[in-house]
Amino acid sequence: MQYQLEQSQWWKPEEIQTQQFRQLEHVIDHAYQTVPYYQDSFKSAGFLPGKCSLREAWSQLPILKREEIQQAGDALVSDSIPEQHGKTFTIWTSGSTGRPINVMGTGLTRHFWQAFTLREQLWHDRDLSKRLAVIRYYADDKAPAPDGVSTQVWGPATGQVYDTGPCEILSLASTIEEQVTWLCKHDPEYLLTFPSNLQALVTYFIEHGMTLSKLRGVSTLSEALGPNLRDTVRKAWDVELQDMYSIQEAGYLALQCPQHEHYHVQAENVLLEILNDKGQECKPGEVGRVVITTLHNFATPLVRYEVGDYAEVGAPCPCGRGLPVINKILGRFRNMIVLPSGEQFWPVLGYKQIEDIIDVRQFQAIQHSSEQIEMKLVVNGEVSEAQEQQLIAVIQKSLGYTFQIRFTYVNEIPRSKSGKYEEFISHTV
């Protein structure tokens, strides 16, 4: 499969889309024949597979919402999954935007997940014989501090093909101090973690004049990148950061280009659309909602599924790959701030500016109304009234409006069930 992926990444965009729709003919026909939900959905939209051009009718197919997956339940599962696709298993999402959803995966979807995991390693030319450190969320309390867990290979995808170096694993529930001690003990060549956790780590290393002498690269997943995180990583460790975009329901959606900081859609596995408010495809530089269609899941086909994220379309990449480009992944709708005027955007609160005023370990802004923002803070020591006034000025400037800001001091700001950390949450959208 790596040989096939090596060829397909260089196809022209038109050829990639042609091959996607060739595969989609099979997906849509299978969904219509074996999935009760789509039998009703397609008929309601006036679409009968095989009776008209799929490409011409595509934009008229209904968008699948998260709540519709919840309501549909087993009606979204095929009653005739091809035997050659392998064993089925259940995939649960985190529920970070509400009640969790579940879909079915197959041996084939797992195979594609492993293939794109390996593609990401090869794209970034990592020396797989070295040591990898992983700090991420584990629901079963796996790999607790101080020791974590050690394995002989990097993981099932890479380890099946290559003789890799060891992999050290630590739970994201560990404190930053515990993580730092653990990292210094193992001194890895590569590190994989969440962006918010990485921000806390590099800040700690910079503040304490520490480094990781062998580190060659850092990878992130699961959350949107902060605006200055790449530069902070360079300052702390003098290495580059590679990000990836995936969701539990469908696997990898986009991987960072080997030569640039934007992302290439993994078009061999998913048809990804970025749509504006009118349902039209966005042009380069425009931001829209991410809608995906899985190309190989015949257990729970996801057809034009709105995942809840927003992203910015990119122009064709100078690297020559024909895979579609995403400039930035901007995050969830509920992470947008809403001004009294109705304007919406993703805020940047400015960790460094806040840190310059107070000794802060965590913060989270919650918009309760069009005029009110609550700032939750986890701090070391006392915060004076004068410092609070400085914070208010910095936050109002960052948000572009004179919000009423109140402070709540807490011992910890918990992550979501999947380990994600949200710097800003709006209850007004």
Stockholm file with secondary structure:
# STOCKHOLM 1.0

chainA/1-429         MQYQLEQSQWWKPEEIQTQQFRQLEHVIDHAYQTVPYYQDSFKSAGFLPGKCSLREAWSQLPILKREEIQQAGDALVSDSIPEQHGKTFTIWTSGSTGRPINVMGTGLTRHFWQAFTLREQLWHDRDLSKRLAVIRYYADDKAPAPDGVSTQVWGPATGQVYDTGPCEILSLASTIEEQVTWLCKHDPEYLLTFPSNLQALVTYFIEHGMTLSKLRGVSTLSEALGPNLRDTVRKAWDVELQDMYSIQEAGYLALQCPQHEHYHVQAENVLLEILNDKGQECKPGEVGRVVITTLHNFATPLVRYEVGDYAEVGAPCPCGRGLPVINKILGRFRNMIVLPSGEQFWPVLGYKQIEDIIDVRQFQAIQHSSEQIEMKLVVNGEVSEAQEQQLIAVIQKSLGYTFQIRFTYVNEIPRSKSGKYEEFISHTV
#=GR chainA/1-429 SS CHHHHHHHTTSCHHHHHHHHHHHHHHHHHHHHHHCHHHHHHHHHTTCCTTSSCHHHHGGGSCCBCHHHHHHHGGGGSCSSCCGGGCCEEEEECCCTTSSCCEEEEEHHHHHHHHHHHHHHHHHTTCCTTSCEEEEECCTTCCSCTTTCEEESSSCHHHHTTSCCCCEEEEETTSCHHHHHHHHHHHCCSEEEECHHHHHHHHHHHHHTTCCCTTCCEEEECSSCCCTTHHHHHHHHHSCEEEEEEEETTTEEEEEECSSSSSEEECTTTEEEEEECTTSCBCCTTCEEEEEEEESSCSSSCCCSEEEEEEEEECCCCTTCCCSCEEEEEEEEGGGCEECTTSCEECCCCCHHHHHHHSCEEEEEEEECSSSEEEEEEEESSCCCHHHHHHHHHHHHHHHTSCCEEEEEECSCCCCCTTSCCCSEEESCC
#=GC SS_cons         CHHHHHHHTTSCHHHHHHHHHHHHHHHHHHHHHHCHHHHHHHHHTTCCTTSSCHHHHGGGSCCBCHHHHHHHGGGGSCSSCCGGGCCEEEEECCCTTSSCCEEEEEHHHHHHHHHHHHHHHHHTTCCTTSCEEEEECCTTCCSCTTTCEEESSSCHHHHTTSCCCCEEEEETTSCHHHHHHHHHHHCCSEEEECHHHHHHHHHHHHHTTCCCTTCCEEEECSSCCCTTHHHHHHHHHSCEEEEEEEETTTEEEEEECSSSSSEEECTTTEEEEEECTTSCBCCTTCEEEEEEEESSCSSSCCCSEEEEEEEEECCCCTTCCCSCEEEEEEEEGGGCEECTTSCEECCCCCHHHHHHHSCEEEEEEEECSSSEEEEEEEESSCCCHHHHHHHHHHHHHHHTSCCEEEEEECSCCCCCTTSCCCSEEESCC
//
